[in-house]
């Protein structure tokens, strides 16, 4: 990470971070900071909101206006911030459990409102901070401390879920494909509406160990070998895509943004006089 980015975008007195060796969250956090820098945003106009979990520790390290909120409620708090001051760039950093389990209801309703939030989901396929329980994105058949014989649930496809609920920008990247991930977050920030970018992380401590995935390096190499860009995937057969994960921009559309519509309601009520 460039030293200038560290000095500008992070609370250096709180570093080094607490994530385990090999964890992908540090890479994804850097990607968020780099995307903010690349978009030329005023740091004083940026708000980072997080909930609870491994991913949500990021808010404490990032040198912006930050809120470290309660479990699953990051999007609800972020909605309040955006409604109170629509000029702010509100970015939510959340995890697969925080966002799609206890926070799943907040996710789908923020999507359908199309409120201008950028949500970056650090997906490590497990509850890492609380002991390795399986999460809504733990693949079918994989193990966790609460699924010692294999998870019988089927996992969410988070970008598809968000798109179906009404998000106007959805994407998926990985900790390994950092340059692409940065660009996807940039596009999400620039989208006028609800944006969700899933970042596939690596958890060697719980997910990797429980499922015998090998070292962190081996897990990153798995991402390199098994993640296929959406444009390439369009030219591949179903057989060729078997077992692969598609990454890149999944959807992008336009519709009225929630805080803009809310302003119009206020005008109709005479509230802006």
C-alpha positions in Angstrom: 0.0 0.0 0.0 1.4 3.4 -0.9 2.6 5.3 2.2 0.8 8.5 1.1 -2.5 6.6 1.1 -1.8 5.2 4.5 -1.1 8.6 6.0 -4.1 10.2 4.4 -6.8 7.5 4.7 -6.0 5.6 7.8 -5.7 6.3 11.6 -2.0 5.2 11.8 -2.0 5.1 15.6 -4.5 2.3 15.4 -2.4 0.2 13.1 -1.4 -2.6 12.7 -4.9 -4.1 12.3 -6.2 -7.1 14.3 -7.1 -9.4 11.4 -5.4 -12.8 11.2 -2.4 -13.4 9.0 -3.6 -14.1 5.5 -7.0 -12.5 6.0 -8.3 -10.7 2.9 -10.0 -7.9 4.8 -7.0 -5.7 4.9 -6.7 -5.9 1.1 -10.4 -5.0 0.7 -10.2 -2.2 3.2 -7.3 -0.7 1.1 -9.4 -1.1 -2.0 -12.1 1.0 -0.5 -9.6 3.7 0.5 -8.0 3.7 -2.9 -11.4 3.9 -4.6 -12.3 7.0 -2.5 -9.0 8.6 -3.4 -9.4 7.8 -7.1 -12.9 9.4 -7.1 -11.4 12.5 -5.6 -13.9 12.7 -2.7 -13.4 15.2 0.0 -12.5 13.1 3.1 -14.7 15.4 5.3 -17.7 14.5 3.1 -17.1 10.7 3.4 -18.8 8.6 6.1 -17.8 5.0 6.7 -20.5 2.9 8.5 -20.0 -0.6 9.8 -21.8 -3.1 11.9 -20.3 -6.0 13.9 -17.9 -8.7 12.8 -14.4 -9.0 11.3 -15.2 -6.7 8.4 -16.7 -4.1 10.6 -13.4 -3.4 12.3 -12.5 -1.4 9.2 -14.3 1.7 10.4 -12.0 2.1 13.3 -8.9 2.2 11.1 -10.1 4.5 8.3 -9.5 8.2 8.7 -13.0 9.5 7.7 -16.2 10.2 9.5 -17.0 6.8 10.9 -19.8 4.9 12.7 -19.2 1.5 14.2 -22.8 0.4 14.8 -24.7 -2.6 16.1 -24.9 -6.1 14.6 -26.8 -6.1 11.3 -27.8 -2.4 11.5 -25.1 -0.7 9.5 -27.4 0.0 6.5 -30.1 1.3 8.8 -27.7 3.8 10.4 -26.3 4.7 7.0 -29.8 5.4 5.7 -30.3 7.9 8.6 -27.0 9.6 7.9 -27.8 9.9 4.2 -31.3 11.3 4.8 -30.0 13.8 7.3 -27.3 15.1 4.9 -27.7 13.8 1.3 -24.5 15.6 0.3 -22.4 13.1 2.2 -20.8 10.0 0.5 -22.0 7.2 2.7 -20.1 3.9 2.4 -21.1 0.8 4.3 -18.5 -1.8 5.1 -20.1 -5.0 6.2 -19.7 -8.8 6.3 -21.7 -11.7 4.8 -23.3 -12.5 8.2 -23.8 -8.9 9.3 -25.4 -7.9 6.0 -27.3 -11.0 4.8 -28.3 -12.7 8.1 -29.3 -10.4 10.9 -29.1 -7.4 8.6 -30.8 -9.0 5.6 -34.1 -7.2 6.0 -32.3 -3.8 6.1 -30.4 -4.8 3.0 -33.4 -5.6 0.8 -35.4 -2.5 1.8 -32.4 -0.2 1.2 -32.1 -1.8 -2.2 -35.8 -1.3 -3.1 -35.6 2.3 -2.0 -32.6 2.9 -4.2 -31.1 5.2 -1.6 -27.6 6.5 -2.6 -25.4 4.2 -0.4 -22.4 2.2 -1.5 -22.3 -1.1 0.4 -19.1 -3.2 0.2 -19.6 -6.7 1.6 -16.4 -8.4 2.8 -17.5 -12.0 2.2 -15.3 -14.6 3.9 -18.0 -17.3 3.8 -18.2 -17.7 7.6 -18.6 -15.9 10.9 -15.0 -15.3 11.6 -15.0 -13.1 14.7 -17.5 -15.1 16.8 -16.1 -18.6 16.3 -16.5 -20.0 12.8 -20.3 -20.6 12.6 -21.6 -21.1 9.1 -23.2 -18.0 7.4 -25.7 -17.3 4.6 -22.8 -17.5 2.1 -21.1 -20.7 3.4 -21.2 -23.0 0.3 -23.5 -26.0 0.5 -21.7 -28.9 2.0 -18.9 -26.9 3.6 -18.2 -27.0 7.3 -18.3 -24.6 10.2 -18.4 -24.9 14.0 -22.2 -25.1 13.8 -22.1 -27.4 10.8 -19.5 -30.0 11.7 -21.0 -32.5 9.2 -21.5 -30.0 6.4 -23.8 -27.1 5.8 -27.2 -28.3 4.3 -28.3 -24.7 3.5 -27.7 -23.2 0.0 -25.8 -20.0 -0.1 -27.0 -16.6 -1.2 -25.7 -15.0 -4.4 -25.5 -11.5 -2.9 -25.3 -9.4 -6.0 -28.3 -11.2 -7.5 -30.2 -10.8 -4.3 -29.5 -7.0 -4.3 -30.4 -6.6 -8.0 -33.7 -8.5 -7.5 -34.5 -6.2 -4.5 -33.9 -3.0 -6.6 -30.3 -2.1 -6.3 -29.2 -0.1 -9.4 -25.5 -1.2 -9.3 -24.2 -4.6 -8.3 -20.8 -6.2 -8.7 -18.5 -8.9 -7.4 -14.7 -8.8 -7.0 -12.1 -10.6 -4.9 -9.2 -9.8 -2.6 -6.9 -11.4 -5.2 -8.1 -9.2 -8.1 -7.4 -6.0 -6.3 -7.2 -3.6 -9.4 -10.6 -4.8 -10.6 -12.1 -4.5 -7.1 -11.0 -0.9 -6.8 -12.6 -0.1 -10.1 -15.9 -1.8 -9.1 -16.0 0.2 -5.8 -15.3 3.4 -7.8 -18.3 2.6 -10.1 -20.5 2.0 -7.1 -19.5 5.3 -5.5 -20.3 7.1 -8.8 -23.7 5.4 -9.2 -26.6 7.7 -8.1 -28.5 5.1 -6.2 -28.0 1.9 -4.1 -24.8 0.1 -5.0 -23.6 -3.2 -3.7 -20.1 -4.6 -4.3 -19.4 -8.1 -2.9 -15.7 -8.6 -2.2 -14.7 -12.2 -1.9 -12.2 -12.4 1.0 -10.1 -15.2 2.4 -10.4 -16.6 6.0 -7.6 -19.1 6.5 -8.2 -19.3 10.3 -11.8 -20.6 10.4 -13.2 -21.2 6.9 -9.9 -22.4 5.4 -9.0 -24.6 8.4 -12.4 -26.1 8.9 -12.6 -27.0 5.2 -9.0 -28.0 4.6 -8.4 -25.3 2.0 -4.7 -25.1 2.8 -2.6 -21.9 3.4 -3.7 -18.4 2.7 -1.6 -18.4 -0.4 -3.3 -21.5 -1.7 -6.7 -19.8 -1.0 -5.7 -16.7 -3.0 -4.5 -18.9 -5.8 -7.9 -20.6 -5.8 -9.5 -17.2 -6.4 -7.0 -16.6 -9.2 -7.8 -19.9 -10.9 -11.5 -20.2 -10.3 -12.9 -16.7 -10.7 -14.0 -15.7 -14.2 -14.7 -12.2 -15.4 -18.3 -11.7 -16.5 -17.3 -10.7 -20.0 -15.3 -13.9 -20.5 -18.0 -16.0 -18.9 -20.5 -14.8 -21.6 -18.4 -16.8 -24.1 -18.1 -20.0 -22.0 -20.4 -23.0 -21.8 -22.3 -24.2 -18.7 -19.8 -27.0 -18.5 -16.8 -24.7 -18.6 -18.4 -22.5 -15.9 -19.1 -25.5 -13.5 -17.5 -24.7 -10.1 -16.4 -21.2 -11.2 -17.3 -17.9 -9.7 -18.2 -15.0 -11.9 -16.7 -11.6 -11.0 -17.1 -8.1 -12.4 -20.1 -5.7 -12.9 -23.3 -7.7 -12.6 -25.9 -5.1 -13.2 -26.3 -1.3 -13.7 -29.5 0.5 -14.2 -31.1 3.9 -13.5 -34.1 5.0 -11.5 -35.0 7.9 -9.2 -32.9 8.1 -6.0 -34.6 8.0 -2.6 -33.3 11.2 -1.0 -34.0 13.2 -4.2 -37.6 12.0 -4.1 -37.8 12.7 -0.4 -36.7 16.3 -1.1 -39.6 16.6 -3.5 -42.1 15.5 -0.8 -40.7 18.1 1.5 -41.2 20.8 -1.2 -44.8 19.7 -1.7 -45.3 20.1 2.0 -43.8 23.6 2.0 -41.0 22.4 4.1 -38.2 24.2 2.2 -39.6 27.7 2.5 
